[in-house]
Amino acid sequence: MRILIYSPAFLPQIGGLEINTAVLAQQLALLGQEVTVVTTVPGDGQEETGYRTVRQPSRWELLRWIRWCDVFLQQNVSLRGLWPLLLVRRPWVVSHHSWYCRSDGRIAWEDRLKRRLLRWAAGSIAVSRAIAADLDTPSVMISNPYRDELFHEIPGSERTQDLAFVGRLVTDKGVDLLLDALALLAGRGLRPSLSIIGDGPERPALEAQARRLGLAGQTAFLGIRRGSQLTGILNRHHVLVVPSRYNEPFGIVALEGIACGCVVVASSGGGLPEAVGPCGLTFPNGDTEALAGALERFLRDPESSRGFLAHAADHLAPHHAASIARAYLAVLADAVARRTRP
């Protein structure tokens, strides 16, 4: 089957959707499918193997590739990428990785149009039950995969560090809330170490906040870490903290932390609780006191994390990349079969 994946966001940009698309394309290729990814992102000369990448195509190139495919998979509804379907009939399948609304929750006309267009989709895939519940169109729930070949526990690794955060340093990710929670814990006699892994526009303000709160000695800003280096860092920590203000659609970082042996403390909005499963605690978005309380529980009783991680393997198994790709392939094959069925 010839599968065309349209994803404006893609490697070498780093983000959940970018990595998900690359993992899915690679796994579908390993399952014997002919896969092409179309993206608006320029390359850096280091393309992935196993599938074709078409970057910044002209309109006629995009039309040609849609003529080529048996099924057209969009990673989120993209209005700019839909017009060729007015000229070429191909099954259109959409996987939903984010909310169709503005950052303040308002549904603008573009969002309404995207939601209405889904009635013509041959398949609709939601990455969490929370996303599926937000859509008017019935959707199959297939969560995002994590890179199980990369994120795992390293035998003999010593957990000498307390808390870790991984992500972009932007307001939505709530690192300032985490620093405020550490200040509350200091008043209770707890001074855990915190490793902040990632970068972004809020880094200078967060570094200043840490100094202002007297946390500089226990907080390390490590910058961006990738690959096996990130795996090694997570294996040295006890708790991964995901304090997002934003209702995350899912939360692959939680799966990565669990796979590396970390118990997770995460905000409870959106799809994050589905990613955390039985392997951690959640707290209401933006509630610093509740965040501090959840952290205090693990800091005062580190052994309790064993109970939370007892079922980690069972929780992670459905999120292995190969399993997710097979689930996608079933939806795509069904869309093609229904188009060709008399």
Helices and strands as residue ranges (DSSP letters): E 2-6, H 16-30, E 34-39, E 52-55, H 59-68, E 71-75, G 79-81, G 83-86, E 92-96, H 109-117, G 118-120, E 123-126, H 129-134, E 140-141, E 161-166, G 171-173, H 175-186, E 194-197, H 203-212, G 216-218, E 219-223, H 227-234, E 237-242, H 252-259, E 263-267, H 272-276, E 280-283, H 288-300, H 304-308, H 312-316, G 317-319, H 321-340
